[in-house]
């Protein structure tokens, strides 16, 4: 903690006056958790003793000097240690301290050899040069002008973030939030937060409201302070986006905000008026109910309604010899179209919009391939897209055409000034195409649909394909379901299950579950099997045995082709525990194999891992070095190729792309031997093993079971209890989402 903070704390009576103080140089870092900043280090003190110091000390480096305030304790296993409550970072002073500090790779781009050259050249002025005159580093052999500037920027950023992380730690704010806050507000962050702590609730920072609110109250913010009330309203709207709501009814919003903040509803009404006056929220009336939107959600629904109706009302002339062209498409696909399929193709030939839906085995892929053949004959250029990388890859496999994620199609990126997502393709720079086909539409939320439709040029055609009975999008709205339920858009619902699909118990059981019927569990001669387990641990042990030995040995299906799914993360049959067991069985630690612990997860070379959030900035390169690009997306699954503990990097291969993760970015990865059914959306696997034990009613639902079954291509094995499967089949409750798209489509003339 730095000095002027100490003075402020003393003024508020928060600085501990009776604790001990240790001062010295970090001689070793025993453990550090990048996620929360917790650290165990060795401190060589100025009085000659060496102490083990524990506490939240973000990003420590060997060679740096610390002044630590805290108290001594004795740990049952580790002995005497000093528990840090507060600390002040002191710059290394002597040339030896500076050399030790830089040699520890505390600053990216500087290793032991370069550190020695820099210190030999600049002596005890080294750190001043790096901070204030980094261009002088180019005087050193091996450092270019660009690298010199990069080192200077890294040094300033690192120290600014460290100070901010210490400040956050003191106020029990997440340490990882400091990085985003520093990038947003720079060195003035602390002063700005003292003036308005609710700046941490700005969009993009993703701060937990409870922690921010406690911080604000500790600083003396009154319960009905307008800053607190307005922040509470906006938090409720943003928080409910994660539950899928595009808006909240006005009365409901007032009630839950008053309950959250423990204030009067009158104070919340005043806050709503302030936010409406400043256009931070939007008010509308739907079906006679007053509703409140965040502006971007209001704009998205309005725009999508208008564009969808424009597409639907666009009619193209019937192509010459259409039936002959359909015959050519059927011959190319080696099939005979059903009447439903033929009607869908005729609609695609003449309409600006077509919504195609149906369960497994009903021929959605056949329709897509038929439309592509028809458009080829008509000279219509078509782009293919899906919400996730796995879904786009599968689309490429079944069509033989290039398909991309919607984000890649729209050329997603991060604005370096705001840190916010943007798309290079929009109405000012539209896609160069005559048609767009989107698969797995059930996964697309209203905001992503808005961005897509913004980039589609006028008079283009739009084909939307999906299954609304699968899980809804993670984000707000359920536009695919709303489109179908509105009854206003050209659509084809495929219902006929084709003979070949009828031979698959996976397909037939998926339809049984979707109709509320128990799946057939006793057939042992097909592609769908049920293995009963008598305990939760037995479920996990059976699953590990299937993946490690039984399926590879008896059916020739290797572990890499098997995906374990579970409705839940928790418990012995949940993904967290399953991942640990599967990792130990499928990828045990062996001599020479490196690993890295991050929080409660141990990453090991050879592990299967998944990216769990969109990162538009991270660089990748083709495995053959032929191309470099940026962006890894939520749901991408890969394998850890290498872990470099010296450079603090972990390399993951995603298909034909390789990505280097800094250790501070490991919160973006998790083990993927097992994943939740939600995370599997849009993917298809050769074999799926599903854990079916206890869980919350929200997770033990028909849509979860249906989605899990439809992820399997050749083999599905459920391990667990028949009672759980029955509960899931019968639980057809769908959490209601507040979304206005259906009503807007039905009443579009009134817009």
PyMOL commands that set and color helices and strands:
alter all, ss='L'
color gray80, all
select helices_A, chain A and resi 3-11+95-103+112-132+134-139+145-170+177-195+197-201+209-218+226-239+250-261+265-277+295-313+322-333+339-350+364-378+389-399+406-409+441-443+446-455+479-486+499-502+505-514+536-555+559-561+575-586+663-668+678-680+702-709+722-730+741-746+748-750
alter helices_A, ss='H'
color red, helices_A
select strands_A, chain A and resi 20-32+38-45+50-56+65-75+79-90+247-249+281-286+289-294+353-358+382-386+403-405+412-414+421-423+435-439+461-466+491-494+528-532+562-566+595-598+601-604+608-611+615-622+628-632+637-644+649-654+657-662+669-671+674-676+685-692+712-720
alter strands_A, ss='S'
color yellow, strands_A
deselect
rebuild
show_as cartoon
